[in-house]
Amino acid sequence: MAKRIAIIGGVIVGVLAIAVLAGVLYMRTYFSADGAKSVASVVGDAGAKRVLGVFAHPDDEQLVTGFFSSAKEKDGAFTSLVTGTKGEAGHQVPTVARQQDLGIVRKAEALKNGFALGIDDQEVWDYPDGGVPEVPMEELVARVVAKIVAVQPELVVTFWPASGATGHKDHMRMGLVAEAAVKQVRAQASGSYRGPKWIVYVITPPNGLRAFGGETGKFVADNQPDATHAMPGNTAAKMRGWKIHASQENYVQAAYGFPDWLLYLLWDQEFYRLVDLDAAP
């Protein structure tokens, strides 16, 4: 009898394990991008050796941990990152500081996480969190142009301007600013540096956005292009990053209703649209 019970128990456990695995594999289809080329590194695939990221908030780099860590560790690229705001208007999850000090705290979190990702050069600017679209466009573009000229990247990574990866207006504006700055540098190029050769846009999984993202997710999915590249997201770096971003450590749980480890079990890739500016019409 005991042997029979053990056999039955083993069968039940096996069936449950298969069901869980099947469920995970099915859910992972929501966090994929049809037609994207699978690569070890987008930077390596392009052949770039100098990279600049242009984003809006501390913790935006959590979307590109695989991108930056691979650029440094696998490709030996020089990496630079600009964050447009200090994130002072953010909601703390959990509360770790006085709200009036949050910008100082989040700037430090961004710098620490950038260091952990091996980023060589990093700046956190002080434009208003939530108010980037109200800043004169020419001021923002001029500042990014100056950064491009100083760093001389071959590749710039940023948000798709029409969707911003999450629908956040600051994201959308910084993507538009980066795009305009790249065009200006290339148009005015003189000397040996001719401006960035590639611009890369962060793409979020469209099926997951439509299934779980509500109206905002549908907006993003409908207003972003298809990804051209898929690469490992460096889940360990993302998990570490949320620890470093202590004021946002529980963001995934608060935003999606499940823990970060579960999200990254399903969404363990990063997706990008790479545009070769020399080949673009």
C-alpha positions, 0 to 999 in steps of 0.5 A: 500500500505504501509503495502504491501511495508513493507511486501515485504521489510521484505521478501527481508531483510529476504531472504538477511539475509538467503543468507548471513548466507548460504554464511558464513556457506559455506565459513566456510567449507574452514576453517575446518579440516575433521576428527579432534577431537573437544576439548575445549583444546588440552593441557587439552585433553592430560592432560599436565601441562607444555607446551613449544612453539617453534616458529620463529617470533613475531606474530607467537603466533597469530596462537596459541592464543586459545591453550595458553590461554586455557592451562592457563585459563582452564587447569592451565598449566605452559606455556613457549614460545620461539620465535627464531627471533625479526622479524626485516626484517618484512614489517610494516603494518602500519609503526610505527617505523624506520626500523632499530628499528623494531626488538626492537619494535617487540620483545616488541610486542611479550612479551606484547602479550605473557603477555596478553595470560598469558604465564608464561615464554617467550624468544625472541632470536636474530637469523636473521629474514629470515636467521634461516636456515643458522644458524648451526642446532646443535647450534639451537638444543642445545639451544632448548634442554637447554630450554626444560631441564630448563622448563621440559615441558610435551608437546611441540608445534611447526610448522610441519617441512615440511610446517611451517604452512605458507611455511616460511623457518624460520618456517620450520627450527624452527619446525625441530629444536624443533622436533630434540631437543625433540628427543635428550632430550628423548634419553638422559634422566636421573633422574625423567624428561624423556622429553616431552611426546607429540609434537603438530604441528600447522596445517592450514586449507587445503581447505582454503590453496588450495582455497585461498593460491596460490602456497604457500598455495598448498605447505603447504596443500600438505606437512602437515599431517591431523589435529587430534584435533580442538579447539576454536581459541579465536578470541577475543585474536587474535583481541587483539593480532593484536592491540598489534602487532602494526607494523603488525596490518593490516597484515591480510588486506594486506596479504588476502585483507579483514579485520581480523574480517572477517577472524576470522568469517570464521576461528574461530578454531585452528587445531593441530596434536598431537603425543604421543611420548610414543606410536609413533613407 
